[in-house]
Amino acid sequence: MNPKQLMKNYGFSQKDIENIKELASIMEKYEKEFLKEFYDFIFNLPNVKDYLYSEEIVLKHKNEVQKWFRLLFEGKYDKNYFNFLKEIGKEHVNIGWPNHYVNISFSFIREFIIDKINQEIDNPKKRKEMINSINKLLDINLDTITESYIDAEIEKHSTKSKIEKTLINISKKVADLLDLILVIALIIVAFFVLELFVTDIYDLLIGEVKFEEGIIRVLGSLLILWAVSELMTEELKHLRGGGFALGAFIGVALAAMIRKILIAALSTGKYIDLLAYGLIVLFLGITYWLIAKKSK
């Protein structure tokens, strides 16, 4: 948008410019405090060091923020000023800086400046005018930077070659097809497990196996059937956009191993098998716990 039209839309008048110029001398003495508190705030945000990962980048970022802070109160809101704001938006896209961080940074800046205005200006009417003017100017800045940020993001994605876009689309379709095949495979497995469950009940009823072994086989089959059911539920969630259900796969493996342990425990002389199964269950259990802990 045209800078003059933008300022007009926000009702930013010559009187507002005069108010901002008056603030320049006040804010000049708080510049060092602003930079310190601003970067204390910034580095408390999650994953900031993924973007500001070296002293060189941090120093460059600080110099740009300091330059912007000084220009903010100069009262020269011409084409050069708005081009500078647009470059800020583009640079944020280049380093991968989330636009959300831009918004919350402006929230901090607004709070800092208004706090200093409240400290320095005693006249309530004048104080209100100053706060109103700086609010307009910060909104204009944020609007310009955000618009530039969005334009740079669109440009960045539109520069991908036709081959890249085609490969991305093909990969997505293949991934969707594989997910569908996985669901079909799980349905087939579910029927096999159901057959196993029914067979175990049948063997128990006709006396094909000992009563205690039959009960354990039935319970083990039921446990696997439940685990497969949970896995199918999680996979359906994944098809609707949820995360990959790795924990559910491990749950099925745990259920299968527990069934083996229950059956092997009834047999004599299978101590080595029991020990091996126990170690597998231990490692699977630790893996399941780690995944569950990370997902919280």
C-alpha positions in Angstrom: 0.0 0.0 0.0 1.1 3.6 -0.7 2.8 5.0 2.5 0.7 8.2 2.4 -2.5 6.3 2.1 -1.5 3.9 4.9 -0.8 6.8 7.2 -4.1 8.4 6.2 -5.9 5.2 6.9 -4.5 5.2 10.5 -5.3 8.9 10.9 -1.6 9.7 11.4 -1.4 13.4 11.1 1.2 16.2 11.3 0.3 16.6 14.9 1.2 13.0 15.5 4.6 13.6 13.8 5.2 16.5 16.1 4.4 14.4 19.1 6.8 11.7 18.0 9.6 14.2 17.5 9.1 15.4 21.0 9.5 11.8 22.2 12.9 11.6 20.5 14.9 13.3 23.3 13.1 11.2 25.9 13.7 7.9 24.2 17.3 8.6 23.3 18.3 8.3 27.0 16.5 4.9 27.2 18.0 3.4 24.1 20.6 1.2 25.8 18.0 0.1 28.3 15.6 -0.7 25.5 18.1 -2.9 23.6 19.1 -4.8 26.7 15.5 -5.5 27.8 14.4 -6.2 24.2 17.1 -8.9 23.7 16.5 -10.3 27.2 12.8 -10.7 26.1 13.7 -12.1 22.6 16.1 -14.8 23.9 13.4 -16.1 26.3 11.3 -17.0 23.3 11.5 -20.7 22.3 13.9 -21.8 19.6 15.3 -18.2 19.0 18.8 -19.5 18.8 17.8 -21.5 15.7 17.6 -18.1 13.9 20.1 -16.0 15.8 22.7 -18.7 16.1 25.9 -16.8 15.8 27.4 -13.6 17.4 27.7 -12.1 13.9 24.0 -12.5 13.2 23.0 -11.3 16.6 25.2 -8.2 16.2 23.7 -7.5 12.8 20.2 -7.9 14.2 21.0 -5.5 17.1 22.4 -2.9 14.8 19.2 -3.0 12.6 16.9 -2.8 15.7 18.9 0.1 17.0 18.7 1.9 13.7 15.0 1.3 13.5 14.5 2.5 17.1 16.3 5.8 16.2 14.4 6.3 12.9 11.1 5.7 14.7 11.4 9.0 16.5 13.0 11.1 13.7 9.6 12.1 12.2 10.8 11.4 8.6 8.2 8.9 7.3 9.1 9.1 3.6 9.7 6.5 0.9 13.1 5.6 2.3 11.7 4.9 5.7 9.0 2.6 4.4 11.6 0.8 2.2 13.7 0.2 5.3 10.6 -1.4 7.0 10.0 -3.6 4.0 13.6 -4.8 4.0 13.1 -5.8 7.7 10.2 -8.0 6.6 12.2 -9.6 3.8 15.2 -10.2 6.1 13.0 -12.0 8.6 11.8 -14.3 5.9 15.5 -14.9 4.8 16.5 -16.1 8.3 13.2 -18.0 8.8 12.1 -15.8 11.6 8.4 -16.6 12.5 6.0 -13.7 11.9 4.5 -14.5 15.3 7.8 -13.3 16.8 7.5 -10.0 15.0 4.0 -9.4 16.4 5.0 -10.2 20.0 8.2 -8.1 19.6 6.0 -5.1 18.8 3.9 -5.9 21.8 7.0 -5.6 24.0 8.2 -2.4 22.2 4.8 -0.8 22.6 4.7 -1.6 26.3 8.3 -0.3 26.9 7.7 3.0 25.1 4.3 3.6 26.8 5.9 2.9 30.2 8.6 5.5 29.6 6.0 8.1 28.4 4.1 7.5 31.6 7.3 8.0 33.6 8.4 11.2 31.8 5.2 13.1 30.9 3.2 14.5 33.9 0.5 16.3 32.0 -2.4 13.7 31.5 -3.7 15.3 28.3 -0.2 15.5 26.7 0.6 12.0 27.9 -2.6 10.6 26.3 -1.8 12.4 23.0 1.8 10.9 23.0 0.5 7.4 23.6 -2.1 7.8 20.9 0.5 9.0 18.4 3.0 6.2 19.2 0.3 3.6 19.0 -0.6 4.7 15.5 3.0 4.8 14.4 3.8 1.3 15.8 0.7 -0.1 14.0 1.8 1.5 10.7 5.3 -0.1 11.2 3.8 -3.5 12.0 1.4 -3.3 9.1 4.2 -2.5 6.7 6.6 -5.2 8.0 3.9 -7.8 8.0 2.8 -7.0 4.4 6.4 -7.2 3.3 6.9 -10.4 5.2 3.9 -12.0 3.5 5.0 -10.8 0.0 8.5 -12.2 0.6 7.0 -15.5 1.7 4.8 -15.7 -1.4 7.8 -14.8 -3.6 10.0 -17.4 -1.9 7.5 -20.2 -2.6 6.7 -19.0 -6.1 10.4 -19.2 -7.2 10.3 -23.0 -6.8 10.8 -24.6 -10.2 8.0 -26.5 -11.9 10.0 -29.8 -11.4 10.2 -29.1 -7.6 6.4 -28.4 -7.4 5.7 -31.5 -9.5 7.9 -33.7 -7.3 6.2 -32.3 -4.1 2.8 -33.1 -5.5 3.8 -36.6 -6.6 5.4 -37.2 -3.2 2.3 -36.1 -1.4 0.1 -38.4 -3.5 2.4 -41.4 -2.9 2.4 -40.7 0.8 -1.4 -40.6 0.8 -1.5 -43.8 -1.2 0.9 -45.5 1.3 -1.2 -44.4 4.2 -4.3 -45.9 2.5 -2.4 -49.2 1.9 -1.4 -49.2 5.5 -5.0 -48.8 6.7 -6.1 -51.6 4.4 -3.2 -53.8 5.7 -4.2 -53.1 9.3 -7.8 -54.1 8.5 -6.5 -57.4 7.0 -4.3 -58.0 10.1 -7.2 -57.2 12.4 -9.2 -60.0 10.8 -6.2 -62.4 11.2 -5.9 -61.4 14.9 -9.7 -61.9 15.3 -9.3 -65.3 13.8 -6.5 -66.1 16.3 -8.7 -64.9 19.1 -11.6 -67.1 18.0 -9.3 -70.1 17.5 -7.9 -69.7 21.0 -11.4 -69.7 22.4 -12.3 -72.8 20.3 -9.2 -74.7 21.5 -10.0 -73.8 25.1 -13.6 -75.0 24.8 -12.8 -78.4 23.1 -10.0 -79.1 25.5 -7.2 -78.9 22.8 -5.0 -77.1 25.4 -4.9 -77.0 29.1 -7.3 -74.7 30.8 -4.7 -72.3 32.2 -2.8 -72.2 29.0 -6.0 -71.6 27.0 -7.1 -68.7 29.2 -3.7 -67.1 28.8 -3.8 -67.6 25.0 -7.2 -66.0 24.9 -6.1 -63.1 27.0 -3.0 -62.6 24.9 -5.0 -62.7 21.7 -7.4 -60.2 23.2 -4.5 -57.9 24.1 -3.1 -58.0 20.6 -6.6 -57.4 19.1 -7.0 -54.3 21.4 -3.5 -53.0 20.4 -4.4 -53.4 16.7 -7.7 -51.6 17.2 -5.8 -48.7 18.9 -3.3 -48.7 16.0 -6.1 -48.4 13.5 -7.6 -45.5 15.4 -4.3 -43.7 15.5 -3.7 -44.3 11.8 -7.1 -42.9 11.0 -6.2 -39.8 13.0 -3.0 -39.6 11.0 -5.0 -39.6 7.7 -7.0 -36.7 9.0 -3.8 -34.7 9.6 -2.6 -36.0 12.9 1.0 -37.1 13.7 2.4 -40.6 12.9 1.4 -43.1 15.5 4.8 -44.7 16.3 3.7 -45.3 19.9 0.7 -47.4 18.8 3.0 -49.6 16.7 5.2 -50.2 19.7 2.1 -51.0 21.7 1.2 -53.8 19.3 4.7 -55.2 19.6 4.5 -55.0 23.4 1.1 -56.9 23.3 2.6 -59.6 21.1 5.6 -60.1 23.3 3.5 -60.1 26.5 1.4 -62.9 25.0 4.6 -64.9 24.2 5.8 -64.4 27.8 2.5 -65.6 29.3 2.5 -68.7 27.2 6.2 -69.5 27.7 5.7 -69.0 31.5 3.5 -72.1 31.6 6.2 -74.3 30.0 9.1 -75.7 31.8 12.7 -75.3 30.7 12.1 -72.1 28.7 14.1 -69.8 31.0 16.3 -68.5 28.2 13.3 -67.7 26.1 11.6 -65.9 29.0 14.8 -63.9 29.6 15.0 -62.9 26.0 11.3 -62.0 25.8 11.7 -60.0 29.0 14.6 -58.0 27.7 12.7 -57.2 24.5 9.7 -56.1 26.5 11.9 -53.9 28.7 13.4 -52.1 25.7 10.1 -51.7 24.0 8.6 -50.4 27.3 11.4 -47.8 27.6 10.9 -46.7 24.0 7.2 -46.4 24.5 7.7 -44.4 27.7 10.2 -42.0 26.0 7.7 -41.4 23.1 4.8 -40.8 25.4 6.9 -38.4 27.5 8.0 -36.4 24.4 4.5 -36.1 23.1 3.2 -34.4 26.3 
